[in-house]
């Protein structure tokens, strides 16, 4: 069985061609993607894309967050991890190191760290 079939088998989602194309892109990516990142690789309008994304989020298949550029980014839920967003170039990186962060009486699901990435720091030091 492929990864898409495995994902959709654990939910009540019917696998349409539109849903399959979104999931294929998200599964094959090593970073979160926005609609703008995917629109040239999928054959559907923006409304159809977001309607399907909403279904994926409701079924807990994907997670999303908004970046500095005011775009919403999506990724397949795998292991819980944090994200680093560069304030200079808006690059998004997945941080897989365990960050111990605890707030009493809260359940932390995602941590987004904003700062300057190593590439932009190097450029500033030149």
LUMFI-135978 format. One record per atom (N, C-alpha, C): atom name; z, x, y. Coordinates in steps of 0.001 Angstrom, whole numbers, plus 524288, in hexadecimal, padded with zeros to 5 digits. Layout:
  atom     zz     xx     yy
    CA      Z      X      Y
...
//
This chain:
  atom     zz     xx     yy
     N  80000  80342  7FB53
    CA  80000  80000  80000
     C  80000  8036B  804E8
     N  7FD22  801DA  808D2
    CA  7FD26  804E9  80D9A
     C  801BA  80361  8111C
     N  8027F  80672  81536
    CA  806FA  805A5  818B3
     C  806D4  80057  81B67
     N  80232  7FE91  81CD6
    CA  801BA  7F986  81F8B
     C  80345  7F51B  81BEA
     N  80171  7F53B  81723
    CA  802DB  7F130  8135C
     C  808BB  7F137  81267
     N  80B07  7F5D4  811F8
    CA  810AC  7F633  8114B
     C  81396  7F3CA  815E1
     N  811D8  7F4E6  81AA2
    CA  81461  7F2BF  81F47
     C  8140B  7ECD1  81F73
     N  80F72  7EAD2  81E81
    CA  80EB5  7E527  81F01
     C  810FF  7E22C  81A67
     N  811B9  7E4BD  815ED
    CA  81417  7E21F  8116F
     C  819DA  7E0EE  8124B
     N  81C6F  7E3DE  815A3
    CA  82200  7E2EE  81696
     C  822E5  7DEEC  81AE3
     N  81EBB  7DCC1  81CE5
    CA  81F18  7D8CB  82104
     C  81BF0  7D403  81F6A
     N  81BD1  7D034  822DD
    CA  818A3  7CB86  821FF
     C  81385  7CBCB  8250F
     N  811E9  7D077  82673
    CA  80D3A  7D124  829A7
     C  80854  7D0FB  8264A
     N  804A6  7CDA9  827EE
    CA  7FF7E  7CDA4  82576
     C  7FC6B  7D235  827BD
     N  7FA04  7D546  82462
    CA  7F73A  7D9E8  82622
     C  7F1AA  7D88B  827BB
     N  7F0DA  7D7C0  82CCB
    CA  7EBA2  7D6BD  82EE6
     C  7E911  7DBF8  83030
     N  7E416  7DBE8  83155
    CA  7E168  7E0CB  832B1
     C  7E38D  7E30D  837C4
     N  7E4ED  7DFB7  83B7F
    CA  7E72E  7E190  84076
     C  7EC68  7E43E  83F79
     N  7EFB5  7E1D6  83C5C
    CA  7F4D4  7E419  83B32
     C  7F44E  7E933  8382F
     N  7F0A3  7E949  83490
    CA  7EFD0  7EE0A  8317A
     C  7EE19  7F28C  834F7
     N  7EA99  7F18A  838AA
    CA  7E8B4  7F5C6  83C06
     C  7ED12  7F7DE  83F91
     N  7F07F  7F47C  8417E
    CA  7F4F2  7F646  844AC
     C  7F89E  7F98F  84156
     N  7F9F3  7F788  83CB8
    CA  7FD93  7FA59  83950
     C  7FB62  7FF9F  83797
     N  7F64E  7FFD8  83674
    CA  7F3EA  804D4  834E6
     C  7F490  808F0  83929
     N  7F3B6  80761  83E04
    CA  7F449  80B12  8425E
     C  7F9F3  80CDA  842FC
     N  7FD8F  80931  842B3
    CA  80310  80A8E  84362
     C  8050E  80DFA  83EF0
     N  80368  80CD7  83A2A
    CA  80518  80FF1  835A3
     C  802EE  8157C  835EA
     N  7FE1B  81609  8379A
    CA  7FBA3  81B31  837A5
     C  7FD44  81E94  83C54
     N  7FFE1  81C44  84020
    CA  8015D  81F33  844C5
     C  806A2  821F2  84405
     N  80712  82681  8465D
    CA  80C0E  8294A  84635
     C  80F25  8289D  84B3D
     N  80D76  824E2  84E77
    CA  81037  823BC  85354
     C  80F77  81DF8  854A7
     N  812C8  81BD2  857F6
    CA  81214  81658  8599A
     C  80CF0  815A9  85C91
     N  80A88  81110  85BF6
    CA  80583  80FEB  85E77
     C  805E8  80B18  861E5
     N  80308  80B1B  8662A
    CA  802A7  8068A  86992
     C  7FDAD  80385  86849
     N  7FD28  7FEE8  86A8A
    CA  7F856  7FBEC  869DE
     C  7F3AF  7FF33  86BAF
     N  7F457  801E9  8701B
    CA  7F01F  80515  87243
     C  7EE85  80970  86E83
     N  7F252  80B8E  86B97
    CA  7F11A  80F98  867BD
     C  7EDDF  80D72  86331
     N  7EE9B  8086B  86206
    CA  7EC29  8061D  85D60
     C  7E752  802D1  85E7B
     N  7E697  80113  86347
    CA  7E29F  7FD14  8645E
     C  7DD0E  7FE95  862D1
     N  7DBBD  80390  8630B
    CA  7D66D  8052E  8619A
     C  7D5A6  80560  85BB1
     N  7D9F6  8054A  858B9
    CA  7D9A3  8059F  85309
     C  7DA53  80063  85053
     N  7DB41  7FC5A  85356
    CA  7DC0E  7F71F  85114
     C  7D829  7F354  8537B
     N  7D69A  7EF6D  85091
    CA  7D2D6  7EBA0  852A3
     C  7D593  7E664  8535B
     N  7D8B8  7E62B  85784
    CA  7DB63  7E151  858E7
     C  7DCBD  7E190  85EB0
     N  7DD73  7DD06  86105
    CA  7DEE4  7DCF8  86682
     C  7E4BD  7DE11  8670F
     N  7E66C  7DEE2  86BDB
    CA  7EBD0  7E04C  86D03
     C  7EFB0  7DC16  86B44
     N  7EE49  7D726  86C06
    CA  7F1BE  7D2D4  86A82
     C  7F2A9  7D2C1  8649C
     N  7EE8C  7D396  86195
    CA  7EF09  7D3BB  85BE0
     C  7F267  7D85C  85A3B
     N  7F196  7DCC9  85CBC
    CA  7F4B9  7E169  85B92
     C  7FA86  7E03F  85C51
     N  7FBEB  7DE40  860E1
    CA  80172  7DD4E  86208
     C  803B6  7D8D8  85EC2
     N  8009A  7D518  85D59
    CA  80276  7D0E3  859E3
     C  80400  7D334  85491
     N  800C5  7D6C6  85291
    CA  801F0  7D94F  84D95
     C  80689  7DD11  84E08
     N  806D8  7DFEC  8524C
    CA  80B3F  7E37D  85332
     C  8105E  7E072  8533F
     N  81058  7DBE8  855BE
    CA  8150C  7D89C  855E8
     C  816BA  7D711  85067
     N  81302  7D5B3  84D22
    CA  81436  7D44C  847AE
     C  81695  7D905  844D9
     N  8145B  7DD9F  8459A
    CA  8166D  7E258  84317
     C  81C06  7E374  844DE
     N  81D01  7E2B1  849EF
    CA  8224C  7E399  84BF1
     C  82626  7DF91  849CA
     N  82476  7DAA8  84987
    CA  827D9  7D68E  84764
     C  82928  7D78E  841AD
     N  82583  7D9D8  83EC7
    CA  82658  7DB14  8393A
     C  828E5  7E06D  8387A
     N  82A34  7E2F9  83CD4
    CA  82CFE  7E7F3  83CAC
     C  829C8  7EC5C  83A2F
     N  824A0  7EC18  83AAD
    CA  8212D  7F031  838A4
     C  82060  7F49C  83C88
     N  82083  7F33C  8418E
    CA  81F96  7F726  84593
     C  823EC  7F6F4  849A6
     N  82454  7FB2F  84C8E
    CA  827CF  7FB4D  85110
     C  82488  7FCAD  855CF
     N  8269E  7FB8E  85A62
    CA  823AF  7FCA3  85F25
     C  82760  7FE15  86393
     N  8252C  80092  8677C
    CA  8281D  801E7  86C30
     C  82445  802A1  870A6
     N  8263F  80262  87570
    CA  822F8  8031F  87A0E
     C  823CE  808A7  87C19
     N  81F97  80B24  87DC5
    CA  81FD3  8107E  87FAE
     C  81F78  810A1  885A0
     N  81F70  81566  887BA
    CA  81F09  8162E  88D62
     C  81A24  813BD  88FB1
     N  815F2  813A2  88C97
    CA  810EE  811A9  88E7C
     C  81092  80BB5  88E3B
     N  814FF  80926  88D18
    CA  8156E  80367  88CD2
     C  8124C  80109  8885C
     N  810AA  8045A  884AC
    CA  80DF2  80272  88003
     C  811F9  801BE  87BAC
     N  810ED  7FE1C  87836
    CA  81441  7FD36  873B3
     C  81201  8005F  86F28
     N  8154B  8033D  86C6C
    CA  813B8  8067F  86810
     C  815FD  80454  862FF
     N  812FC  804BB  85ECE
    CA  81460  8026C  859C4
     C  81421  80686  85584
     N  81781  805DE  8518D
    CA  8174D  8093E  84CF9
     C  81995  80652  84852
     N  817DF  807F3  843B6
    CA  819F6  805C7  83EDE
     C  81FA8  80760  83E79
     N  822F8  803B2  83CF5
    CA  82877  80500  83C2F
     C  828F3  8082B  83733
     N  82AAB  80CE1  837C0
    CA  82BA1  8104B  8334B
     C  8315F  8119E  8337F
     N  8327E  8168B  8341E
    CA  837E9  8180F  834D8
     C  83947  81779  83A9C
     N  83E17  8162A  83BA3
    CA  83FCA  81592  8410A
     C  83F96  81ADE  843BB
     N  83D3B  81B06  84845
    CA  83CEA  81FDE  84B41
     C  83C8D  81EA8  85110
     N  83D1D  822B8  8542B
    CA  83D00  8222E  859D5
     C  837B6  823F7  85BED
     N  836EA  82312  860F8
    CA  83210  824B7  8637C
     C  8334D  827B3  86876
     N  83010  82B98  86997
    CA  83068  82E8A  86E78
     C  82B88  82D35  8719F
     N  82C4D  82BA9  87686
    CA  827F0  82A6F  87A00
     C  82826  82E2D  87E99
     N  823E6  83114  87F53
    CA  823A6  834D3  883A0
     C  822D7  831F4  888CB
     N  82629  8331F  88C86
    CA  825D3  830A5  891B0
     C  82143  832BB  894D6
     N  81F26  8372E  89344
    CA  81ADB  8398A  89624
     C  81589  837CF  89408
     N  814A7  83873  88EE4
    CA  80F7F  8374D  88CA5
     C  80F5F  8323A  88971
     N  813DE  82FB0  888AB
    CA  81476  82AC9  885B5
     C  81375  82B5E  87FDF
     N  81330  83029  87DE3
    CA  8128D  83102  87846
     C  81755  82EDD  8756B
     N  8165B  82C70  870E6
    CA  81A8C  82A40  86DB6
     C  81AE9  82D68  868AC
     N  81FA1  82F05  86758
    CA  82085  831EA  8627D
     C  824BF  82F2A  85F5A
     N  8241A  82F13  85A40
    CA  82822  82D0E  856C5
     C  82C16  83167  855D5
     N  830FE  83021  85652
    CA  8353D  833D1  85561
     C  837C3  83247  8503F
     N  83726  8358A  84C48
    CA  83930  83438  8471D
     C  83E80  836B1  8460B
     N  84050  83A1A  84990
    CA  84592  83C39  848F5
     C  84976  837C3  849B2
     N  84D9E  837D4  846AD
    CA  85188  833B0  8470E
     C  85492  83459  84C20
     N  85494  8304D  84F4E
    CA  85797  8304C  8541F
     C  85C4E  82CBE  85348
     N  860DF  82F02  8533F
    CA  86595  82BE0  8528F
     C  8672D  82992  857C6
     N  86669  82492  85836
    CA  867B7  821CE  85D05
     C  86A81  81CD5  85B69
     N  86F17  81C05  85D6B
    CA  8723E  81795  85BC9
     C  8746D  814BC  86083
     N  873D8  80FA4  86090
    CA  8764A  80C4D  8647A
     C  87979  80837  8618C
     N  87E89  80813  86271
    CA  881B8  80426  85FB4
     C  87FA7  7FEA4  860AC
     N  87F80  7FB93  85C9C
    CA  87DDF  7F619  85CCC
     C  87805  7F558  85DEA
     N  874E7  7F973  85D15
    CA  86F3A  7F916  85DB9
     C  86C98  7FB57  858E9
     N  867F6  7F957  857BA
    CA  864BC  7FB96  8539E
     C  8600D  7FE26  85641
     N  85FB5  8033E  855F9
    CA  85B72  8062F  85866
     C  856C1  8060A  854B7
     N  8524A  80430  856A0
    CA  84D8E  803F0  85373
     C  8497B  807E8  8551A
     N  84999  8097D  85A06
    CA  845A5  80D11  85BF7
     C  847D9  81005  860A2
     N  8469D  814F5  860FB
    CA  8481D  81822  86576
     C  84324  81A61  867C4
     N  84274  819A2  86CDB
    CA  83DF6  81BDC  86F97
     C  84011  81FCD  8737D
     N  83E36  82499  872EC
    CA  83FE6  828DA  87654
     C  83B64  82A0B  87A0B
     N  83C9A  82A6A  87F0D
    CA  8389A  82BBB  882EC
     C  83A03  830ED  88568
     N  83610  83417  8863B
    CA  836D1  83937  88893
     C  83190  83BE3  8891D
     N  8319E  84108  88970
    CA  82CCF  8441A  88A01
     C  82BBD  846E5  884D3
     N  8270E  84620  882A0
    CA  825B2  84896  87D9F
     C  824E8  84E75  87E4E
     N  824DA  85136  879DF
    CA  8245D  856EC  87A11
     C  81F35  858AC  87C7E
     N  81AF7  855CE  87BA6
    CA  815F2  85751  87E03
     C  81617  856EF  883F9
     N  8185B  852B4  885F8
    CA  818B8  85212  88BA7
     C  81C85  85606  88E04
     N  820B0  85754  88B38
    CA  8245B  85B59  88D14
     C  8219F  8608F  88D83
     N  81E52  861E0  889A0
    CA  81B6A  866CB  889D4
     C  817AE  866EE  88E73
     N  81510  86280  88F71
    CA  8116B  86231  893E1
     C  8143C  862EA  89912
     N  818FC  860B1  89977
    CA  81C01  8611A  89E55
     C  81DDF  866A3  89F4F
     N  81EBF  869A9  89B24
    CA  820BC  86F00  89BAF
     C  81C79  872F6  89CED
     N  81781  87140  89CB5
    CA  81329  874EC  89DB4
     C  812D3  87621  8A36E
//
